[in-house]
Amino acid sequence: MKLIIIHGPPAAGKLTVANEVARRTGFKVFHNHLSIDCVKPVFDFGTKPFGRLIELIRVETIAEAARENVDMIHTFVYAKGPDDEHFAKLVAAAEENGGKVCLVLLSCEPEVGRLRVTSESRSRMGKVATPEMLDSLHKNYDLLSPLDGRETLVIDNSNLSATDAAERIIGHFELPLQPET
């Protein structure tokens, strides 16, 4: 099992690129809002029960995918420092169950992110959807650093299409392509 973790700030294109990698490779996409959407109707965002359940869902889904040899892509916003322990648990869930983890830090120039963040698809999914919210996150958290001690492919996709970014990921990690149908 290979687990591709694509992390970076909101509006960097993580889900768009993940979907393109998945389309070309057959990997399953488990983006962070799947777990958030599951828990948010019951527990308020940011509460302790919310955080515990989000982590449980993510870690156990990754562990089970590794045990069942299901290649997958997980996306999330990683804040260096506050999210280090959570990120390490995601990696361990795969590796302790026979999986191989490939890390990608996807970013874009601030002005590109401010333009992308207002897309209708983001607000429909309950994502960060205003330039002010995005600027606040960048001001308060380090969203542009890789996880310490782990090789990470860094891609600035300010001027790349999702296809071009996906090709870089596929080539770098030598991911098998799914036959065209």
VEXPARO-771384 format. One record per residue (C-alpha): residue number from 1; residue in one letter; chain; x, y, z. Coordinates in Angstrom, 2 decimals, padded with zeros to 5 digits. Each point is the difference from the previous one (the first is absolute). Layout:
residues N
<rec><num>NUM</num><residuo>a</residuo><cadena>A</cadena><X>X</X><Y>Y</Y><Z>Z</Z></rec>
...
//
This chain:
residues 181
<rec><num>1</num><residuo>m</residuo><cadena>A</cadena><X>000.00</X><Y>000.00</Y><Z>000.00</Z></rec>
<rec><num>2</num><residuo>k</residuo><cadena>A</cadena><X>001.15</X><Y>003.49</Y><Z>-000.81</Z></rec>
<rec><num>3</num><residuo>l</residuo><cadena>A</cadena><X>-001.41</X><Y>002.98</Y><Z>001.86</Z></rec>
<rec><num>4</num><residuo>i</residuo><cadena>A</cadena><X>000.51</X><Y>003.37</Y><Z>-001.65</Z></rec>
<rec><num>5</num><residuo>i</residuo><cadena>A</cadena><X>-000.56</X><Y>002.81</Y><Z>002.49</Z></rec>
<rec><num>6</num><residuo>i</residuo><cadena>A</cadena><X>-000.49</X><Y>003.32</Y><Z>-001.73</Z></rec>
<rec><num>7</num><residuo>h</residuo><cadena>A</cadena><X>000.14</X><Y>002.87</Y><Z>002.48</Z></rec>
<rec><num>8</num><residuo>g</residuo><cadena>A</cadena><X>000.19</X><Y>003.73</Y><Z>-000.30</Z></rec>
<rec><num>9</num><residuo>p</residuo><cadena>A</cadena><X>-002.00</X><Y>003.13</Y><Z>000.66</Z></rec>
<rec><num>10</num><residuo>p</residuo><cadena>A</cadena><X>-003.65</X><Y>000.41</Y><Z>-000.91</Z></rec>
<rec><num>11</num><residuo>a</residuo><cadena>A</cadena><X>-000.56</X><Y>000.76</Y><Z>-003.71</Z></rec>
<rec><num>12</num><residuo>a</residuo><cadena>A</cadena><X>003.33</X><Y>-001.52</Y><Z>-001.06</Z></rec>
<rec><num>13</num><residuo>g</residuo><cadena>A</cadena><X>-001.86</X><Y>-002.52</Y><Z>-002.18</Z></rec>
<rec><num>14</num><residuo>k</residuo><cadena>A</cadena><X>000.48</X><Y>-003.10</Y><Z>002.13</Z></rec>
<rec><num>15</num><residuo>l</residuo><cadena>A</cadena><X>-003.32</X><Y>-001.67</Y><Z>-000.80</Z></rec>
<rec><num>16</num><residuo>t</residuo><cadena>A</cadena><X>000.11</X><Y>000.96</Y><Z>-003.68</Z></rec>
<rec><num>17</num><residuo>v</residuo><cadena>A</cadena><X>003.48</X><Y>-001.47</Y><Z>-000.38</Z></rec>
<rec><num>18</num><residuo>a</residuo><cadena>A</cadena><X>-000.90</X><Y>-003.06</Y><Z>002.11</Z></rec>
<rec><num>19</num><residuo>n</residuo><cadena>A</cadena><X>-002.96</X><Y>-000.70</Y><Z>-002.25</Z></rec>
<rec><num>20</num><residuo>e</residuo><cadena>A</cadena><X>002.22</X><Y>000.25</Y><Z>-003.08</Z></rec>
<rec><num>21</num><residuo>v</residuo><cadena>A</cadena><X>002.58</X><Y>-002.38</Y><Z>001.50</Z></rec>
<rec><num>22</num><residuo>a</residuo><cadena>A</cadena><X>-002.84</X><Y>-002.38</Y><Z>000.88</Z></rec>
<rec><num>23</num><residuo>r</residuo><cadena>A</cadena><X>-001.48</X><Y>000.18</Y><Z>-003.49</Z></rec>
<rec><num>24</num><residuo>r</residuo><cadena>A</cadena><X>003.33</X><Y>-001.00</Y><Z>-001.52</Z></rec>
<rec><num>25</num><residuo>t</residuo><cadena>A</cadena><X>001.05</X><Y>-002.61</Y><Z>002.58</Z></rec>
<rec><num>26</num><residuo>g</residuo><cadena>A</cadena><X>-003.17</X><Y>-001.46</Y><Z>001.46</Z></rec>
<rec><num>27</num><residuo>f</residuo><cadena>A</cadena><X>000.98</X><Y>001.08</Y><Z>003.54</Z></rec>
<rec><num>28</num><residuo>k</residuo><cadena>A</cadena><X>-002.92</X><Y>000.75</Y><Z>002.33</Z></rec>
<rec><num>29</num><residuo>v</residuo><cadena>A</cadena><X>-000.42</X><Y>003.58</Y><Z>001.25</Z></rec>
<rec><num>30</num><residuo>f</residuo><cadena>A</cadena><X>-000.71</X><Y>000.54</Y><Z>003.70</Z></rec>
<rec><num>31</num><residuo>h</residuo><cadena>A</cadena><X>-000.01</X><Y>003.78</Y><Z>000.31</Z></rec>
<rec><num>32</num><residuo>n</residuo><cadena>A</cadena><X>-000.17</X><Y>001.68</Y><Z>003.39</Z></rec>
<rec><num>33</num><residuo>h</residuo><cadena>A</cadena><X>-003.54</X><Y>001.32</Y><Z>-000.37</Z></rec>
<rec><num>34</num><residuo>l</residuo><cadena>A</cadena><X>-001.39</X><Y>-003.53</Y><Z>-000.14</Z></rec>
<rec><num>35</num><residuo>s</residuo><cadena>A</cadena><X>000.89</X><Y>-000.47</Y><Z>003.66</Z></rec>
<rec><num>36</num><residuo>i</residuo><cadena>A</cadena><X>-001.00</X><Y>003.56</Y><Z>000.91</Z></rec>
<rec><num>37</num><residuo>d</residuo><cadena>A</cadena><X>-003.39</X><Y>-000.37</Y><Z>-001.67</Z></rec>
<rec><num>38</num><residuo>c</residuo><cadena>A</cadena><X>-000.58</X><Y>-003.25</Y><Z>001.86</Z></rec>
<rec><num>39</num><residuo>v</residuo><cadena>A</cadena><X>000.59</X><Y>001.52</Y><Z>003.45</Z></rec>
<rec><num>40</num><residuo>k</residuo><cadena>A</cadena><X>-001.11</X><Y>003.62</Y><Z>-000.36</Z></rec>
<rec><num>41</num><residuo>p</residuo><cadena>A</cadena><X>-003.77</X><Y>-000.68</Y><Z>000.22</Z></rec>
<rec><num>42</num><residuo>v</residuo><cadena>A</cadena><X>000.51</X><Y>-001.44</Y><Z>003.49</Z></rec>
<rec><num>43</num><residuo>f</residuo><cadena>A</cadena><X>002.93</X><Y>001.92</Y><Z>001.50</Z></rec>
<rec><num>44</num><residuo>d</residuo><cadena>A</cadena><X>001.01</X><Y>003.61</Y><Z>-000.55</Z></rec>
<rec><num>45</num><residuo>f</residuo><cadena>A</cadena><X>003.14</X><Y>000.65</Y><Z>-002.04</Z></rec>
<rec><num>46</num><residuo>g</residuo><cadena>A</cadena><X>003.05</X><Y>000.37</Y><Z>002.22</Z></rec>
<rec><num>47</num><residuo>t</residuo><cadena>A</cadena><X>-001.43</X><Y>-001.68</Y><Z>003.11</Z></rec>
<rec><num>48</num><residuo>k</residuo><cadena>A</cadena><X>001.88</X><Y>-002.86</Y><Z>001.66</Z></rec>
<rec><num>49</num><residuo>p</residuo><cadena>A</cadena><X>-002.52</X><Y>-002.70</Y><Z>-001.04</Z></rec>
<rec><num>50</num><residuo>f</residuo><cadena>A</cadena><X>000.09</X><Y>001.36</Y><Z>-003.54</Z></rec>
<rec><num>51</num><residuo>g</residuo><cadena>A</cadena><X>003.81</X><Y>-000.24</Y><Z>-000.11</Z></rec>
<rec><num>52</num><residuo>r</residuo><cadena>A</cadena><X>000.10</X><Y>-003.48</Y><Z>001.52</Z></rec>
<rec><num>53</num><residuo>l</residuo><cadena>A</cadena><X>-002.52</X><Y>-001.38</Y><Z>-002.48</Z></rec>
<rec><num>54</num><residuo>i</residuo><cadena>A</cadena><X>001.63</X><Y>001.65</Y><Z>-003.02</Z></rec>
<rec><num>55</num><residuo>e</residuo><cadena>A</cadena><X>003.32</X><Y>-001.54</Y><Z>000.96</Z></rec>
<rec><num>56</num><residuo>l</residuo><cadena>A</cadena><X>-001.55</X><Y>-003.41</Y><Z>000.70</Z></rec>
<rec><num>57</num><residuo>i</residuo><cadena>A</cadena><X>-001.76</X><Y>-000.06</Y><Z>-003.38</Z></rec>
<rec><num>58</num><residuo>r</residuo><cadena>A</cadena><X>003.09</X><Y>001.07</Y><Z>-001.91</Z></rec>
<rec><num>59</num><residuo>v</residuo><cadena>A</cadena><X>002.47</X><Y>-002.28</Y><Z>001.80</Z></rec>
<rec><num>60</num><residuo>e</residuo><cadena>A</cadena><X>-002.23</X><Y>-003.08</Y><Z>-000.11</Z></rec>
<rec><num>61</num><residuo>t</residuo><cadena>A</cadena><X>-000.93</X><Y>000.53</Y><Z>-003.65</Z></rec>
<rec><num>62</num><residuo>i</residuo><cadena>A</cadena><X>003.66</X><Y>000.25</Y><Z>-000.97</Z></rec>
<rec><num>63</num><residuo>a</residuo><cadena>A</cadena><X>000.95</X><Y>-003.01</Y><Z>002.14</Z></rec>
<rec><num>64</num><residuo>e</residuo><cadena>A</cadena><X>-002.76</X><Y>-002.14</Y><Z>-001.50</Z></rec>
<rec><num>65</num><residuo>a</residuo><cadena>A</cadena><X>000.92</X><Y>001.08</Y><Z>-003.54</Z></rec>
<rec><num>66</num><residuo>a</residuo><cadena>A</cadena><X>003.59</X><Y>-001.05</Y><Z>000.71</Z></rec>
<rec><num>67</num><residuo>r</residuo><cadena>A</cadena><X>-001.09</X><Y>-003.37</Y><Z>001.39</Z></rec>
<rec><num>68</num><residuo>e</residuo><cadena>A</cadena><X>-002.21</X><Y>-000.56</Y><Z>-003.07</Z></rec>
<rec><num>69</num><residuo>n</residuo><cadena>A</cadena><X>002.69</X><Y>001.29</Y><Z>-002.41</Z></rec>
<rec><num>70</num><residuo>v</residuo><cadena>A</cadena><X>-002.19</X><Y>002.84</Y><Z>-001.30</Z></rec>
<rec><num>71</num><residuo>d</residuo><cadena>A</cadena><X>002.07</X><Y>002.82</Y><Z>-001.49</Z></rec>
<rec><num>72</num><residuo>m</residuo><cadena>A</cadena><X>-001.35</X><Y>003.37</Y><Z>001.05</Z></rec>
<rec><num>73</num><residuo>i</residuo><cadena>A</cadena><X>000.50</X><Y>003.74</Y><Z>000.09</Z></rec>
<rec><num>74</num><residuo>h</residuo><cadena>A</cadena><X>-000.76</X><Y>002.05</Y><Z>003.11</Z></rec>
<rec><num>75</num><residuo>t</residuo><cadena>A</cadena><X>-000.15</X><Y>003.79</Y><Z>-000.03</Z></rec>
<rec><num>76</num><residuo>f</residuo><cadena>A</cadena><X>000.08</X><Y>002.40</Y><Z>002.90</Z></rec>
<rec><num>77</num><residuo>v</residuo><cadena>A</cadena><X>001.25</X><Y>003.37</Y><Z>001.19</Z></rec>
<rec><num>78</num><residuo>y</residuo><cadena>A</cadena><X>003.08</X><Y>-000.57</Y><Z>002.15</Z></rec>
<rec><num>79</num><residuo>a</residuo><cadena>A</cadena><X>001.02</X><Y>002.69</Y><Z>002.48</Z></rec>
<rec><num>80</num><residuo>k</residuo><cadena>A</cadena><X>003.60</X><Y>-000.62</Y><Z>001.03</Z></rec>
<rec><num>81</num><residuo>g</residuo><cadena>A</cadena><X>000.17</X><Y>-000.40</Y><Z>003.77</Z></rec>
<rec><num>82</num><residuo>p</residuo><cadena>A</cadena><X>-003.66</X><Y>-000.34</Y><Z>000.99</Z></rec>
<rec><num>83</num><residuo>d</residuo><cadena>A</cadena><X>-000.62</X><Y>-002.85</Y><Z>-002.48</Z></rec>
<rec><num>84</num><residuo>d</residuo><cadena>A</cadena><X>003.32</X><Y>-001.88</Y><Z>000.34</Z></rec>
<rec><num>85</num><residuo>e</residuo><cadena>A</cadena><X>-001.40</X><Y>-002.73</Y><Z>002.25</Z></rec>
<rec><num>86</num><residuo>h</residuo><cadena>A</cadena><X>-003.07</X><Y>-000.53</Y><Z>-002.21</Z></rec>
<rec><num>87</num><residuo>f</residuo><cadena>A</cadena><X>002.12</X><Y>-000.14</Y><Z>-003.16</Z></rec>
<rec><num>88</num><residuo>a</residuo><cadena>A</cadena><X>002.34</X><Y>-002.56</Y><Z>001.63</Z></rec>
<rec><num>89</num><residuo>k</residuo><cadena>A</cadena><X>-003.02</X><Y>-002.16</Y><Z>000.90</Z></rec>
<rec><num>90</num><residuo>l</residuo><cadena>A</cadena><X>-001.19</X><Y>000.04</Y><Z>-003.61</Z></rec>
<rec><num>91</num><residuo>v</residuo><cadena>A</cadena><X>003.41</X><Y>-001.09</Y><Z>-001.22</Z></rec>
<rec><num>92</num><residuo>a</residuo><cadena>A</cadena><X>000.29</X><Y>-002.70</Y><Z>002.68</Z></rec>
<rec><num>93</num><residuo>a</residuo><cadena>A</cadena><X>-003.48</X><Y>-001.34</Y><Z>-000.81</Z></rec>
<rec><num>94</num><residuo>a</residuo><cadena>A</cadena><X>001.23</X><Y>-000.87</Y><Z>-003.50</Z></rec>
<rec><num>95</num><residuo>e</residuo><cadena>A</cadena><X>003.56</X><Y>-001.07</Y><Z>000.78</Z></rec>
<rec><num>96</num><residuo>e</residuo><cadena>A</cadena><X>-000.87</X><Y>-002.17</Y><Z>003.01</Z></rec>
<rec><num>97</num><residuo>n</residuo><cadena>A</cadena><X>-002.39</X><Y>-001.92</Y><Z>-002.25</Z></rec>
<rec><num>98</num><residuo>g</residuo><cadena>A</cadena><X>002.39</X><Y>-000.57</Y><Z>-002.90</Z></rec>
<rec><num>99</num><residuo>g</residuo><cadena>A</cadena><X>-000.65</X><Y>003.18</Y><Z>-001.96</Z></rec>
<rec><num>100</num><residuo>k</residuo><cadena>A</cadena><X>002.45</X><Y>002.40</Y><Z>-001.60</Z></rec>
<rec><num>101</num><residuo>v</residuo><cadena>A</cadena><X>-000.60</X><Y>003.73</Y><Z>000.52</Z></rec>
<rec><num>102</num><residuo>c</residuo><cadena>A</cadena><X>000.79</X><Y>002.64</Y><Z>-002.63</Z></rec>
<rec><num>103</num><residuo>l</residuo><cadena>A</cadena><X>-000.30</X><Y>003.63</Y><Z>001.09</Z></rec>
<rec><num>104</num><residuo>v</residuo><cadena>A</cadena><X>-000.85</X><Y>002.96</Y><Z>-002.23</Z></rec>
<rec><num>105</num><residuo>l</residuo><cadena>A</cadena><X>-000.09</X><Y>003.64</Y><Z>001.07</Z></rec>
<rec><num>106</num><residuo>l</residuo><cadena>A</cadena><X>-002.14</X><Y>001.91</Y><Z>-002.48</Z></rec>
<rec><num>107</num><residuo>s</residuo><cadena>A</cadena><X>000.03</X><Y>003.77</Y><Z>000.12</Z></rec>
<rec><num>108</num><residuo>c</residuo><cadena>A</cadena><X>-000.70</X><Y>003.05</Y><Z>-002.11</Z></rec>
<rec><num>109</num><residuo>e</residuo><cadena>A</cadena><X>000.86</X><Y>003.68</Y><Z>000.06</Z></rec>
<rec><num>110</num><residuo>p</residuo><cadena>A</cadena><X>-002.10</X><Y>001.98</Y><Z>002.52</Z></rec>
<rec><num>111</num><residuo>e</residuo><cadena>A</cadena><X>-001.81</X><Y>002.01</Y><Z>-002.68</Z></rec>
<rec><num>112</num><residuo>v</residuo><cadena>A</cadena><X>-000.89</X><Y>-003.21</Y><Z>-001.87</Z></rec>
<rec><num>113</num><residuo>g</residuo><cadena>A</cadena><X>-001.37</X><Y>-001.53</Y><Z>003.21</Z></rec>
<rec><num>114</num><residuo>r</residuo><cadena>A</cadena><X>-002.09</X><Y>003.12</Y><Z>000.65</Z></rec>
<rec><num>115</num><residuo>l</residuo><cadena>A</cadena><X>-001.56</X><Y>-000.35</Y><Z>-003.46</Z></rec>
<rec><num>116</num><residuo>r</residuo><cadena>A</cadena><X>-000.61</X><Y>-003.74</Y><Z>000.33</Z></rec>
<rec><num>117</num><residuo>v</residuo><cadena>A</cadena><X>-001.44</X><Y>000.14</Y><Z>003.53</Z></rec>
<rec><num>118</num><residuo>t</residuo><cadena>A</cadena><X>-003.18</X><Y>001.72</Y><Z>-001.16</Z></rec>
<rec><num>119</num><residuo>s</residuo><cadena>A</cadena><X>-001.07</X><Y>-002.75</Y><Z>-002.41</Z></rec>
<rec><num>120</num><residuo>e</residuo><cadena>A</cadena><X>-003.57</X><Y>-001.17</Y><Z>000.42</Z></rec>
<rec><num>121</num><residuo>s</residuo><cadena>A</cadena><X>001.05</X><Y>-003.63</Y><Z>000.40</Z></rec>
<rec><num>122</num><residuo>r</residuo><cadena>A</cadena><X>001.97</X><Y>000.92</Y><Z>003.15</Z></rec>
<rec><num>123</num><residuo>s</residuo><cadena>A</cadena><X>-002.93</X><Y>001.70</Y><Z>001.72</Z></rec>
<rec><num>124</num><residuo>r</residuo><cadena>A</cadena><X>-002.33</X><Y>-002.89</Y><Z>-000.95</Z></rec>
<rec><num>125</num><residuo>m</residuo><cadena>A</cadena><X>002.37</X><Y>-002.40</Y><Z>001.78</Z></rec>
<rec><num>126</num><residuo>g</residuo><cadena>A</cadena><X>000.29</X><Y>002.20</Y><Z>003.10</Z></rec>
<rec><num>127</num><residuo>k</residuo><cadena>A</cadena><X>003.67</X><Y>000.76</Y><Z>-000.63</Z></rec>
<rec><num>128</num><residuo>v</residuo><cadena>A</cadena><X>001.89</X><Y>003.21</Y><Z>000.73</Z></rec>
<rec><num>129</num><residuo>a</residuo><cadena>A</cadena><X>-001.63</X><Y>002.26</Y><Z>-002.57</Z></rec>
<rec><num>130</num><residuo>t</residuo><cadena>A</cadena><X>001.13</X><Y>003.61</Y><Z>000.51</Z></rec>
<rec><num>131</num><residuo>p</residuo><cadena>A</cadena><X>003.33</X><Y>001.74</Y><Z>-000.53</Z></rec>
<rec><num>132</num><residuo>e</residuo><cadena>A</cadena><X>-000.22</X><Y>001.33</Y><Z>003.57</Z></rec>
<rec><num>133</num><residuo>m</residuo><cadena>A</cadena><X>-000.35</X><Y>-003.49</Y><Z>001.48</Z></rec>
<rec><num>134</num><residuo>l</residuo><cadena>A</cadena><X>002.89</X><Y>-001.23</Y><Z>-002.14</Z></rec>
<rec><num>135</num><residuo>d</residuo><cadena>A</cadena><X>002.22</X><Y>002.95</Y><Z>000.98</Z></rec>
<rec><num>136</num><residuo>s</residuo><cadena>A</cadena><X>-000.81</X><Y>-000.60</Y><Z>003.68</Z></rec>
<rec><num>137</num><residuo>l</residuo><cadena>A</cadena><X>001.04</X><Y>-003.65</Y><Z>-000.22</Z></rec>
<rec><num>138</num><residuo>h</residuo><cadena>A</cadena><X>003.28</X><Y>000.94</Y><Z>-001.72</Z></rec>
<rec><num>139</num><residuo>k</residuo><cadena>A</cadena><X>000.64</X><Y>002.65</Y><Z>002.65</Z></rec>
<rec><num>140</num><residuo>n</residuo><cadena>A</cadena><X>-000.65</X><Y>-002.33</Y><Z>002.96</Z></rec>
<rec><num>141</num><residuo>y</residuo><cadena>A</cadena><X>001.43</X><Y>-003.31</Y><Z>-001.26</Z></rec>
<rec><num>142</num><residuo>d</residuo><cadena>A</cadena><X>002.93</X><Y>-001.32</Y><Z>-001.99</Z></rec>
<rec><num>143</num><residuo>l</residuo><cadena>A</cadena><X>-001.85</X><Y>-001.74</Y><Z>-002.84</Z></rec>
<rec><num>144</num><residuo>l</residuo><cadena>A</cadena><X>002.95</X><Y>-000.12</Y><Z>-002.41</Z></rec>
<rec><num>145</num><residuo>s</residuo><cadena>A</cadena><X>002.45</X><Y>-002.32</Y><Z>001.75</Z></rec>
<rec><num>146</num><residuo>p</residuo><cadena>A</cadena><X>000.40</X><Y>-003.74</Y><Z>-000.48</Z></rec>
<rec><num>147</num><residuo>l</residuo><cadena>A</cadena><X>-000.16</X><Y>-002.47</Y><Z>002.86</Z></rec>
<rec><num>148</num><residuo>d</residuo><cadena>A</cadena><X>003.44</X><Y>-000.13</Y><Z>001.66</Z></rec>
<rec><num>149</num><residuo>g</residuo><cadena>A</cadena><X>002.15</X><Y>-003.00</Y><Z>-000.79</Z></rec>
<rec><num>150</num><residuo>r</residuo><cadena>A</cadena><X>-002.03</X><Y>-001.19</Y><Z>-002.99</Z></rec>
<rec><num>151</num><residuo>e</residuo><cadena>A</cadena><X>000.82</X><Y>000.31</Y><Z>-003.69</Z></rec>
<rec><num>152</num><residuo>t</residuo><cadena>A</cadena><X>-002.66</X><Y>002.22</Y><Z>-001.54</Z></rec>
<rec><num>153</num><residuo>l</residuo><cadena>A</cadena><X>-000.61</X><Y>000.89</Y><Z>-003.64</Z></rec>
<rec><num>154</num><residuo>v</residuo><cadena>A</cadena><X>-000.66</X><Y>003.75</Y><Z>-000.04</Z></rec>
<rec><num>155</num><residuo>i</residuo><cadena>A</cadena><X>-002.06</X><Y>001.39</Y><Z>-002.88</Z></rec>
<rec><num>156</num><residuo>d</residuo><cadena>A</cadena><X>-000.98</X><Y>003.61</Y><Z>-000.57</Z></rec>
<rec><num>157</num><residuo>n</residuo><cadena>A</cadena><X>-002.99</X><Y>-000.31</Y><Z>-002.30</Z></rec>
<rec><num>158</num><residuo>s</residuo><cadena>A</cadena><X>-000.65</X><Y>003.72</Y><Z>-000.44</Z></rec>
<rec><num>159</num><residuo>n</residuo><cadena>A</cadena><X>000.55</X><Y>-000.40</Y><Z>-003.73</Z></rec>
<rec><num>160</num><residuo>l</residuo><cadena>A</cadena><X>-000.55</X><Y>-003.74</Y><Z>-000.41</Z></rec>
<rec><num>161</num><residuo>s</residuo><cadena>A</cadena><X>-003.13</X><Y>-001.79</Y><Z>-001.08</Z></rec>
<rec><num>162</num><residuo>a</residuo><cadena>A</cadena><X>-001.30</X><Y>-002.81</Y><Z>002.20</Z></rec>
<rec><num>163</num><residuo>t</residuo><cadena>A</cadena><X>001.16</X><Y>-002.40</Y><Z>-002.72</Z></rec>
<rec><num>164</num><residuo>d</residuo><cadena>A</cadena><X>003.55</X><Y>001.37</Y><Z>000.09</Z></rec>
<rec><num>165</num><residuo>a</residuo><cadena>A</cadena><X>000.15</X><Y>-000.17</Y><Z>003.81</Z></rec>
<rec><num>166</num><residuo>a</residuo><cadena>A</cadena><X>-001.40</X><Y>-003.55</Y><Z>-000.09</Z></rec>
<rec><num>167</num><residuo>e</residuo><cadena>A</cadena><X>002.61</X><Y>-001.02</Y><Z>-002.56</Z></rec>
<rec><num>168</num><residuo>r</residuo><cadena>A</cadena><X>002.76</X><Y>001.27</Y><Z>002.30</Z></rec>
<rec><num>169</num><residuo>i</residuo><cadena>A</cadena><X>-001.39</X><Y>-002.05</Y><Z>002.89</Z></rec>
<rec><num>170</num><residuo>i</residuo><cadena>A</cadena><X>-000.48</X><Y>-003.12</Y><Z>-002.11</Z></rec>
<rec><num>171</num><residuo>g</residuo><cadena>A</cadena><X>003.50</X><Y>000.27</Y><Z>-001.48</Z></rec>
<rec><num>172</num><residuo>h</residuo><cadena>A</cadena><X>001.77</X><Y>000.82</Y><Z>003.26</Z></rec>
<rec><num>173</num><residuo>f</residuo><cadena>A</cadena><X>-001.53</X><Y>-002.90</Y><Z>001.90</Z></rec>
<rec><num>174</num><residuo>e</residuo><cadena>A</cadena><X>-000.07</X><Y>-002.34</Y><Z>-003.01</Z></rec>
<rec><num>175</num><residuo>l</residuo><cadena>A</cadena><X>-003.71</X><Y>-000.66</Y><Z>000.41</Z></rec>
<rec><num>176</num><residuo>p</residuo><cadena>A</cadena><X>-001.51</X><Y>-002.60</Y><Z>-002.32</Z></rec>
<rec><num>177</num><residuo>l</residuo><cadena>A</cadena><X>-002.42</X><Y>001.39</Y><Z>-002.56</Z></rec>
<rec><num>178</num><residuo>q</residuo><cadena>A</cadena><X>-003.39</X><Y>-001.53</Y><Z>-000.45</Z></rec>
<rec><num>179</num><residuo>p</residuo><cadena>A</cadena><X>-000.73</X><Y>-001.20</Y><Z>-003.55</Z></rec>
<rec><num>180</num><residuo>e</residuo><cadena>A</cadena><X>-001.93</X><Y>002.53</Y><Z>-002.09</Z></rec>
<rec><num>181</num><residuo>t</residuo><cadena>A</cadena><X>-003.53</X><Y>-001.15</Y><Z>-000.81</Z></rec>
//
